[in-house]
């Protein structure tokens, strides 16, 4: 037994020196294997206990367990210190000076839809409009009935509208749910909650069952609404003429209004802007051709009545257009579907500098 004691004392000194001399994580792992591994020195001593008498085995086994725990604790302490040292060294070597400007090729860009919506908001804010918002999931009343769509109207059919399961907690038209087919629903919600005068624009996603080069199942619309006691068609024409000239940045942009039909406006009109299609191209401005840009009209008396207002006291105008469409025209984007394909190359080409924000005060 004295021999075993001397052996353990010498082994403790040897292993302690080995652990303390480890200067990196590889060395400390080597020390762990040498001491506690399958063929380690403490493990070898443990195996020799079988040749001892029961009394000697009990005493030597307890001493070996103490030695094993001491060496394991020492290894753990040394390993923690080495890990901290390695982390400190890594942080020192890999630090980044965040005061430096980012590399130009790594700067993010603003999506053309987001940029166009910012431009629209800036232009109409300059005219006194405020932005109103509403839900994407609507009911039959707000999406159709309140807007004077009669039963059986083609726009109600399944091939145009994404219908959802009925809401069991609602009754009648409120129970029939769908993805809104236009942002006109926000106009209805505003008129039912807000007393005139009203001057709002609403922008957001709309949904229709269609997909080709000029149509997608989800797209963005902007619509405007003015309700008061004195608004007339002349105000509508002036507002939209100023908007088109500001948006396309053509001061003398020719415009014209053609009679049309929408269930929710009377009279209704389509607005065209002048353009040139010379040599197969398209240039917005004075030219020998016209380009349809938006639909508009005076709010139908039935719509005003459906919202709880008196059409003999209040009147107004409304207009709407596709945001992708006007973005395509202004920035020369040929295919509507590319707006939603998440191609970073496309965004790098058509995207906008994050600092180039629209601001009517500076004329940008």
C-alpha positions as CSV (number, residue, x, y, z in Angstrom):
1,X,0.0,0.0,0.0
2,X,2.8,2.5,0.7
3,X,4.0,1.9,-2.9
4,X,0.5,2.8,-4.2
5,X,0.5,6.0,-2.2
6,X,3.9,7.0,-3.5
7,X,2.8,6.2,-7.0
8,X,-0.3,8.4,-6.7
9,X,1.7,11.3,-5.3
10,X,4.1,11.1,-8.1
11,X,1.3,10.8,-10.7
12,X,-0.5,13.8,-9.2
13,X,2.6,15.9,-9.6
14,X,3.2,14.7,-13.1
15,X,-0.4,15.2,-14.3
16,X,-0.7,18.6,-12.6
17,X,2.4,19.8,-14.4
18,X,1.1,18.4,-17.7
19,X,-2.3,20.2,-17.3
20,X,-0.8,23.5,-16.2
21,X,1.7,23.5,-19.1
22,X,-1.1,23.2,-21.7
23,X,-1.2,26.5,-23.7
24,X,-4.1,25.8,-26.1
25,X,-7.2,23.7,-26.3
26,X,-5.5,20.9,-28.3
27,X,-2.9,20.5,-25.5
28,X,-5.5,20.4,-22.7
29,X,-7.4,17.7,-24.6
30,X,-4.1,15.7,-24.9
31,X,-3.6,16.1,-21.2
32,X,-7.2,14.9,-20.5
33,X,-6.7,11.7,-22.6
34,X,-3.3,11.1,-20.9
35,X,-4.9,11.3,-17.5
36,X,-8.5,10.1,-17.8
37,X,-8.7,8.5,-21.2
38,X,-9.4,4.8,-21.8
39,X,-5.7,4.1,-21.7
40,X,-4.9,7.0,-19.4
41,X,-2.6,6.8,-16.3
42,X,-5.3,7.1,-13.7
43,X,-7.4,4.6,-15.6
44,X,-4.5,2.2,-15.6
45,X,-4.2,2.5,-11.8
46,X,-7.9,1.8,-11.5
47,X,-7.5,-1.4,-13.3
48,X,-4.7,-2.6,-10.9
49,X,-7.2,-2.5,-8.0
50,X,-8.4,-6.0,-8.9
51,X,-5.1,-7.6,-7.7
52,X,-5.4,-6.1,-4.2
53,X,-7.0,-7.5,-1.1
54,X,-10.5,-6.1,-0.3
55,X,-9.2,-3.8,2.4
56,X,-6.4,-2.4,0.3
57,X,-8.8,-2.1,-2.7
58,X,-11.2,0.0,-0.6
59,X,-8.5,2.4,0.7
60,X,-6.7,2.7,-2.7
61,X,-9.9,3.0,-4.6
62,X,-11.1,6.0,-2.5
63,X,-7.7,7.7,-2.9
64,X,-7.7,7.1,-6.6
65,X,-11.2,8.7,-6.9
66,X,-10.0,11.7,-5.0
67,X,-7.0,12.0,-7.4
68,X,-9.3,11.5,-10.4
69,X,-11.7,14.3,-9.2
70,X,-8.8,16.7,-8.5
71,X,-7.2,16.2,-11.9
72,X,-10.6,16.5,-13.7
73,X,-11.4,19.8,-11.8
74,X,-7.9,21.1,-12.7
75,X,-8.4,20.2,-16.4
76,X,-11.8,21.9,-16.4
77,X,-10.4,25.1,-14.8
78,X,-7.5,25.2,-17.3
79,X,-9.8,24.5,-20.2
80,X,-12.1,27.4,-19.2
81,X,-9.1,29.7,-19.0
82,X,-7.9,28.6,-22.4
83,X,-11.3,29.1,-24.0
84,X,-11.6,32.6,-22.7
85,X,-8.1,33.3,-23.9
86,X,-9.0,31.9,-27.4
87,X,-12.2,34.0,-27.5
88,X,-10.4,37.2,-26.5
89,X,-7.8,36.6,-29.1
90,X,-10.4,35.9,-31.8
91,X,-12.3,39.1,-30.8
92,X,-9.1,41.1,-31.0
93,X,-8.3,39.7,-34.4
94,X,-11.8,39.9,-35.9
95,X,-13.0,43.3,-34.6
96,X,-14.8,45.5,-37.1
97,X,-14.6,49.3,-37.1
98,X,-18.3,50.1,-37.4
99,X,-17.5,53.8,-38.0
100,X,-16.4,52.9,-41.5
101,X,-18.8,53.3,-44.4
102,X,-20.2,50.0,-45.8
103,X,-18.9,48.7,-49.1
104,X,-21.1,50.1,-51.9
105,X,-21.8,46.6,-53.4
106,X,-23.2,45.5,-50.0
107,X,-25.7,48.4,-49.5
108,X,-29.3,47.3,-49.6
109,X,-31.8,48.9,-52.0
110,X,-35.4,49.9,-51.8
111,X,-37.9,47.9,-53.8
112,X,-39.6,49.9,-56.6
113,X,-43.0,49.2,-55.1
114,X,-41.9,50.7,-51.8
115,X,-40.3,53.6,-53.5
116,X,-43.4,54.3,-55.7
117,X,-45.7,54.2,-52.6
118,X,-43.4,56.7,-50.9
119,X,-43.6,59.0,-53.9
120,X,-47.4,58.7,-54.0
121,X,-47.7,59.5,-50.3
122,X,-45.5,62.5,-50.7
123,X,-47.4,63.9,-53.7
124,X,-50.9,63.5,-52.2
125,X,-49.7,64.7,-48.8
126,X,-48.8,67.9,-50.5
127,X,-52.4,68.1,-51.7
128,X,-53.8,67.6,-48.2
129,X,-54.6,63.9,-48.3
130,X,-53.9,61.6,-45.3
131,X,-53.2,57.8,-45.5
132,X,-55.9,55.4,-44.3
133,X,-55.6,51.7,-43.8
134,X,-57.8,48.6,-43.6
135,X,-57.8,44.8,-43.4
136,X,-56.8,42.5,-46.3
137,X,-59.5,40.0,-45.3
138,X,-62.9,41.6,-45.9
139,X,-66.6,40.8,-45.9
140,X,-69.1,40.8,-48.8
141,X,-70.7,44.1,-47.6
142,X,-67.5,46.2,-47.6
143,X,-66.0,44.7,-50.7
144,X,-69.2,44.6,-52.9
145,X,-72.6,45.6,-51.6
146,X,-71.6,49.0,-50.1
147,X,-69.8,49.8,-53.4
148,X,-73.0,49.3,-55.4
149,X,-72.1,45.9,-56.9
150,X,-75.5,44.2,-57.6
151,X,-76.0,40.5,-57.0
152,X,-74.7,38.5,-59.9
153,X,-72.1,41.1,-61.0
154,X,-69.2,39.3,-62.7
155,X,-66.7,40.7,-60.2
156,X,-68.4,38.6,-57.5
157,X,-67.8,35.3,-59.3
158,X,-65.2,32.8,-58.1
159,X,-63.0,33.3,-61.2
160,X,-62.1,36.8,-60.0
161,X,-62.4,36.6,-56.2
162,X,-60.6,34.5,-53.6
163,X,-63.4,33.5,-51.2
164,X,-62.6,32.2,-47.7
165,X,-64.8,30.0,-45.4
166,X,-67.7,31.8,-43.9
167,X,-67.3,33.1,-40.4
168,X,-69.6,31.1,-38.1
169,X,-69.7,33.9,-35.6
170,X,-71.2,36.4,-38.1
171,X,-74.5,36.6,-39.9
172,X,-75.5,37.7,-43.4
173,X,-73.0,39.5,-45.6
174,X,-70.6,40.0,-42.7
175,X,-70.1,36.2,-42.5
176,X,-69.0,35.9,-46.1
177,X,-65.2,36.4,-46.1
178,X,-62.8,37.1,-48.9
179,X,-59.5,38.6,-49.8
180,X,-60.3,42.2,-50.8
181,X,-60.3,42.7,-54.6
182,X,-59.6,46.5,-54.3
183,X,-58.7,49.0,-51.6
184,X,-62.1,50.7,-52.0
185,X,-63.1,48.8,-48.9
186,X,-61.0,51.2,-46.9
187,X,-63.0,54.1,-48.4
188,X,-66.2,52.5,-47.1
189,X,-64.8,51.9,-43.7
190,X,-63.7,55.5,-43.5
191,X,-67.0,56.9,-44.6
192,X,-68.9,54.8,-42.0
193,X,-66.6,55.9,-39.2
194,X,-65.6,59.5,-40.0
195,X,-67.7,62.5,-40.5
196,X,-66.9,64.6,-43.6
197,X,-64.9,66.4,-44.8
198,X,-62.8,63.4,-45.8
199,X,-59.7,63.5,-47.9
200,X,-57.8,60.2,-47.9
201,X,-55.6,57.9,-49.9
202,X,-55.3,54.2,-49.2
203,X,-52.5,51.9,-50.5
204,X,-52.1,48.2,-50.0
205,X,-52.3,44.7,-51.3
206,X,-55.3,43.5,-53.3
207,X,-56.1,40.0,-54.6
208,X,-57.6,38.6,-57.8
209,X,-57.5,35.2,-59.5
210,X,-55.3,36.2,-62.5
211,X,-51.7,35.6,-63.6
212,X,-49.9,36.7,-66.8
213,X,-47.4,39.3,-68.0
214,X,-49.7,42.2,-66.8
215,X,-51.6,40.5,-64.0
216,X,-50.7,38.8,-60.8
217,X,-52.9,37.1,-58.1
218,X,-51.7,39.8,-55.6
219,X,-50.9,43.3,-56.5
220,X,-50.9,46.8,-55.0
221,X,-53.5,49.6,-55.5
222,X,-53.8,53.2,-54.5
223,X,-57.2,54.8,-54.2
224,X,-58.2,58.3,-53.2
225,X,-61.4,59.7,-51.8
226,X,-62.7,63.2,-51.2
227,X,-66.1,63.7,-49.6
228,X,-67.5,67.2,-48.6
229,X,-70.4,69.5,-49.6
230,X,-68.8,71.4,-52.5
231,X,-66.5,69.0,-54.5
232,X,-67.3,68.7,-58.2
233,X,-65.8,67.1,-61.3
234,X,-63.5,70.0,-61.9
235,X,-61.8,69.4,-58.6
236,X,-61.3,65.8,-59.6
237,X,-59.7,66.7,-62.9
238,X,-57.4,69.3,-61.4
239,X,-56.3,66.9,-58.6
240,X,-55.4,64.1,-61.0
241,X,-53.8,66.3,-63.6
242,X,-51.5,67.8,-60.9
243,X,-50.8,64.3,-59.6
244,X,-49.8,62.8,-63.0
245,X,-47.6,65.8,-63.9
246,X,-45.8,65.6,-60.5
247,X,-45.4,61.8,-60.6
248,X,-44.1,61.5,-64.1
249,X,-42.2,64.9,-63.7
250,X,-43.6,66.3,-67.0
251,X,-44.9,69.8,-66.3
252,X,-46.9,70.1,-69.6
253,X,-48.1,66.4,-69.6
254,X,-51.2,66.2,-71.8
255,X,-54.2,64.5,-70.1
256,X,-57.7,63.6,-71.2
257,X,-60.8,62.1,-69.5
258,X,-63.0,59.6,-71.3
259,X,-66.5,58.5,-70.2
260,X,-66.5,55.1,-68.6
261,X,-68.5,53.0,-66.1
262,X,-67.9,51.8,-62.6
263,X,-70.6,50.7,-60.2
264,X,-69.4,53.0,-57.4
265,X,-69.0,56.3,-59.3
266,X,-71.4,58.3,-61.5
267,X,-70.3,59.9,-63.7
268,X,-67.2,57.7,-64.3
269,X,-64.2,58.3,-66.4
270,X,-60.9,56.8,-67.5
271,X,-57.9,59.1,-67.5
272,X,-55.3,59.0,-70.3
273,X,-51.9,60.7,-70.4
274,X,-50.1,61.7,-73.6
275,X,-47.2,59.6,-74.9
276,X,-45.2,58.8,-78.0
277,X,-44.7,55.3,-79.3
278,X,-42.1,56.3,-81.9
279,X,-39.8,53.5,-83.1
280,X,-41.6,50.9,-80.9
281,X,-40.7,52.7,-77.7
282,X,-42.8,54.5,-75.1
283,X,-42.1,58.0,-73.9
284,X,-44.5,59.8,-71.6
285,X,-45.3,63.4,-72.5
286,X,-46.5,65.2,-75.6
287,X,-46.9,62.8,-78.5
288,X,-49.3,61.3,-81.0
289,X,-50.7,58.6,-78.7
290,X,-52.5,58.2,-75.4
291,X,-52.0,55.8,-72.5
292,X,-54.7,54.8,-70.0
293,X,-53.5,55.5,-66.5
294,X,-56.4,55.3,-64.0
295,X,-60.1,55.2,-63.3
296,X,-62.1,57.8,-61.5
297,X,-65.5,59.5,-61.0
298,X,-67.9,61.2,-58.7
299,X,-68.9,58.9,-55.8
300,X,-72.2,57.3,-56.6
301,X,-75.1,58.6,-54.4
302,X,-76.0,55.0,-53.4
303,X,-72.5,54.4,-52.0
304,X,-72.7,57.6,-50.0
305,X,-76.1,56.4,-48.7
306,X,-74.8,52.9,-47.9
307,X,-72.2,54.5,-45.6
308,X,-74.9,56.4,-43.6
309,X,-74.4,59.8,-45.2
310,X,-77.0,61.9,-47.0
311,X,-76.2,62.2,-50.8
312,X,-78.3,65.4,-51.0
313,X,-75.8,67.0,-48.5
314,X,-72.5,65.3,-49.4
315,X,-70.8,64.5,-52.6
316,X,-67.2,63.8,-53.7
317,X,-64.9,62.0,-56.0
318,X,-62.8,58.8,-56.0
319,X,-60.0,57.4,-58.1
320,X,-57.8,54.3,-58.2
321,X,-54.8,52.8,-60.0
322,X,-52.4,49.9,-59.9
323,X,-49.1,50.8,-58.2
324,X,-47.2,48.2,-60.2
325,X,-48.6,49.6,-63.4
326,X,-47.5,53.2,-62.8
327,X,-44.1,52.0,-61.5
328,X,-43.6,50.0,-64.7
329,X,-44.5,53.1,-66.8
330,X,-42.2,55.5,-64.9
331,X,-39.2,53.2,-64.5
332,X,-39.4,51.1,-67.7
333,X,-40.1,47.7,-66.1
334,X,-41.5,45.4,-68.8
335,X,-43.0,42.5,-66.8
336,X,-45.2,42.7,-63.8
337,X,-44.3,39.3,-62.5
338,X,-40.7,40.3,-61.9
339,X,-41.9,42.5,-59.0
340,X,-42.5,39.3,-56.9
341,X,-39.8,36.9,-58.0
342,X,-37.2,38.0,-55.4
343,X,-34.4,38.0,-57.9
344,X,-31.6,40.0,-56.3
345,X,-30.1,40.9,-59.7
346,X,-33.4,42.5,-60.7
347,X,-33.6,44.4,-57.4
348,X,-30.0,45.6,-57.8
349,X,-30.8,46.9,-61.3
350,X,-34.2,48.5,-60.5
351,X,-33.8,49.2,-56.7
352,X,-33.4,52.6,-55.2
353,X,-30.8,54.1,-52.8
354,X,-32.1,53.9,-49.2
355,X,-31.2,57.6,-48.7
356,X,-33.0,58.7,-51.9
357,X,-36.4,59.3,-50.2
358,X,-39.1,61.2,-52.0
359,X,-39.7,64.7,-50.6
360,X,-42.0,67.2,-52.2
361,X,-40.3,70.1,-50.4
362,X,-37.1,69.5,-52.4
363,X,-38.9,68.5,-55.6
364,X,-37.3,65.0,-55.6
